[in-house]
């Protein structure tokens, strides 16, 4: 169904429109920030790389579940969130992996950032000063500053200028029937989600997205109603979406689904802020 709403901007990426409201200005960054679209970037990682990262992620999840302390810490972190715990769902923060393994996952983000910088200037511009850092309010035609070509996600990443959600970047594993992540918003400027498993290896699952003008968008943390679209891209692809769009990890039926994800904004405490103290 979503293929009817998919607009290819280049060989490097395509945009899935969630809303019937036309994107008249053609600014992908604005559409992402308003929750009106999702971007798909193919071939960020090769099949061989996905297989290697998948094995590392599965091993790390097994280690976490075998450790009483790590398992308890992970569960406590879920209790402090508004999203109910789901049996069969495991999260492994990249920061808890050996440095060499963590760097492999970090390099994937670096590839996505390079594509954003080169191909999607309106998305990179969301990280410029003057934009709402959490994506809670997108710029409009009357208030948006001109695109800042100097904004570079790659540079912000290299200089520790990005602030990630708690326990992210992370690997999420959905390993049993019914494992899910209820509907929520990320409340960050951008999220990058990279599947490591093929949709041919599981049933159910995928990431469901609701249109912002949908009257039946579920409340935060509630069981999911029918989304506008469910995306199950091939491993090594990247989904990019903004912090206002309601989305969910749909319930699994069979198999195992593993994803790598990171939600982030520009770090609040920067040199400009220090100059005002």
Helices and strands as residue ranges (DSSP letters): G 2-5, E 6-8, E 14-17, H 28-33, E 37-41, H 47-66, H 68-79, E 89-93, G 94-96, H 99-119, H 121-124, G 125-127, H 153-158, E 162-164, E 170-174, E 181-184, E 190-195, G 199-201, E 202-204, E 207-209, E 229-231, E 238-241, E 247-249, E 252-255, E 257-266, H 271-274
